[in-house]
């Protein structure tokens, strides 16, 4: 999910002709933190969800669609991610992925302990 959101953030930022620094300033975060979001290396986008939607002037469901709905030139390119239709829908999916991330952290930690 982070990669999907990261790609979407990059697409949206470019469509608005904004720099990463401008978006980071709007979100009141560091440039490196925003850059990690775009690369899909951070889940912190979830804590800035409303501000991201505000800066890009999009509805919440547009940010969490599995596929892009529009290309940069505005043409419809793919069907939206149908499972997310409500605020509670996207929160449920975010929570699921956060739990998966925590599980992976435990697995990595256990593997690191076995190596020692």
Kinemage of the C-alpha trace (Angstrom):
@kinemage 1
@onewidth
@group {chain A} dominant
@subgroup {mainchain}
@vectorlist {calphas} color= white
{ca unk a 1} P 0.000 0.000 0.000
{ca unk a 2} L 2.845 2.400 0.780
{ca unk a 3} L 4.203 2.068 -2.745
{ca unk a 4} L 0.765 2.716 -4.192
{ca unk a 5} L 0.343 5.822 -2.043
{ca unk a 6} L 3.907 6.935 -2.760
{ca unk a 7} L 3.374 6.734 -6.491
{ca unk a 8} L 0.065 8.538 -6.136
{ca unk a 9} L 1.697 11.329 -4.104
{ca unk a 10} L 4.354 11.785 -6.757
{ca unk a 11} L 1.746 11.809 -9.524
{ca unk a 12} L -0.437 14.321 -7.693
{ca unk a 13} L 2.494 16.580 -6.794
{ca unk a 14} L 3.710 16.675 -10.377
{ca unk a 15} L 0.210 17.334 -11.698
{ca unk a 16} L 0.059 20.417 -9.435
{ca unk a 17} L 3.580 21.520 -10.456
{ca unk a 18} L 4.734 21.458 -6.847
{ca unk a 19} L 8.148 20.548 -5.521
{ca unk a 20} L 8.636 17.980 -2.778
{ca unk a 21} L 9.812 20.834 -0.576
{ca unk a 22} L 6.590 22.801 -1.115
{ca unk a 23} L 4.441 19.816 -0.168
{ca unk a 24} L 6.635 19.037 2.838
{ca unk a 25} L 6.310 22.648 4.024
{ca unk a 26} L 2.524 22.492 3.683
{ca unk a 27} L 2.463 19.288 5.748
{ca unk a 28} L 4.913 20.762 8.290
{ca unk a 29} L 7.354 17.890 7.859
{ca unk a 30} L 10.930 17.622 6.642
{ca unk a 31} L 11.760 17.227 2.986
{ca unk a 32} L 13.356 13.856 3.723
{ca unk a 33} L 10.200 12.640 5.506
{ca unk a 34} L 8.059 13.593 2.514
{ca unk a 35} L 10.554 12.062 0.107
{ca unk a 36} L 10.329 8.751 2.017
{ca unk a 37} L 6.538 8.874 1.643
{ca unk a 38} L 6.833 9.235 -2.131
{ca unk a 39} L 9.308 6.347 -2.305
{ca unk a 40} L 6.908 4.139 -0.341
{ca unk a 41} L 9.375 3.800 2.538
{ca unk a 42} L 7.148 5.406 5.163
{ca unk a 43} L 3.669 4.931 6.565
{ca unk a 44} L 3.563 8.463 7.942
{ca unk a 45} L 1.344 9.541 5.055
{ca unk a 46} L -1.545 8.087 7.071
{ca unk a 47} L -1.050 10.622 9.859
{ca unk a 48} L -1.120 13.452 7.306
{ca unk a 49} L -4.030 12.037 5.333
{ca unk a 50} L -6.396 15.020 5.584
{ca unk a 51} L -3.694 17.606 4.872
{ca unk a 52} L -2.520 15.618 1.837
{ca unk a 53} L -6.057 15.557 0.471
{ca unk a 54} L -6.296 19.294 1.132
{ca unk a 55} L -3.040 20.243 -0.617
{ca unk a 56} L -3.867 18.173 -3.694
{ca unk a 57} L -7.566 19.088 -3.612
{ca unk a 58} L -8.752 15.494 -3.783
{ca unk a 59} L -11.310 13.345 -1.999
{ca unk a 60} L -9.918 10.800 0.515
{ca unk a 61} L -10.900 7.858 -1.677
{ca unk a 62} L -8.870 9.308 -4.558
{ca unk a 63} L -5.686 9.052 -2.513
{ca unk a 64} L -6.133 5.415 -1.533
{ca unk a 65} L -7.303 3.969 -4.814
{ca unk a 66} L -5.233 0.968 -5.813
{ca unk a 67} L -4.836 2.305 -9.323
{ca unk a 68} L -4.684 5.809 -10.658
{ca unk a 69} L -8.007 7.075 -11.874
{ca unk a 70} L -6.574 9.799 -14.080
{ca unk a 71} L -3.327 10.254 -15.906
{ca unk a 72} L -1.431 13.523 -15.621
{ca unk a 73} L -3.226 14.822 -18.725
{ca unk a 74} L -6.591 14.135 -17.086
{ca unk a 75} L -7.622 11.080 -19.121
{ca unk a 76} L -9.347 8.210 -17.346
{ca unk a 77} L -6.887 5.315 -17.353
{ca unk a 78} L -7.938 2.587 -14.878
{ca unk a 79} L -10.836 1.539 -12.732
{ca unk a 80} L -10.772 2.770 -9.114
{ca unk a 81} L -10.083 0.512 -6.150
{ca unk a 82} L -13.697 -0.438 -5.448
{ca unk a 83} L -13.251 -1.683 -1.858
{ca unk a 84} L -12.636 1.828 -0.562
{ca unk a 85} L -15.822 3.848 -0.764
{ca unk a 86} L -16.091 5.350 2.687
{ca unk a 87} L -13.942 6.957 5.332
{ca unk a 88} L -14.202 3.798 7.426
{ca unk a 89} L -13.185 1.721 4.404
{ca unk a 90} L -9.854 3.447 3.953
{ca unk a 91} L -9.221 3.425 7.719
{ca unk a 92} L -9.802 -0.327 7.767
{ca unk a 93} L -7.314 -0.911 4.961
{ca unk a 94} L -4.723 1.380 6.562
{ca unk a 95} L -5.099 -0.510 9.844
{ca unk a 96} L -4.702 -3.860 8.062
{ca unk a 97} L -1.458 -2.740 6.447
{ca unk a 98} L -0.149 -1.237 9.668
{ca unk a 99} L -0.747 -4.597 11.379
{ca unk a 100} L 1.060 -6.399 8.551
{ca unk a 101} L 4.000 -4.026 8.938
{ca unk a 102} L 4.146 -4.688 12.678
{ca unk a 103} L 4.081 -8.448 12.016
{ca unk a 104} L 6.958 -8.083 9.556
{ca unk a 105} L 8.954 -6.058 12.089
{ca unk a 106} L 8.556 -8.894 14.615
{ca unk a 107} L 9.631 -11.478 12.043
{ca unk a 108} L 12.697 -9.414 11.110
{ca unk a 109} L 13.572 -8.893 14.758
{ca unk a 110} L 13.275 -12.622 15.463
{ca unk a 111} L 15.421 -13.451 12.430
{ca unk a 112} L 18.072 -10.986 13.573
{ca unk a 113} L 18.120 -12.591 17.045
{ca unk a 114} L 18.579 -16.063 15.508
{ca unk a 115} L 21.585 -14.845 13.516
{ca unk a 116} L 23.390 -13.680 16.689
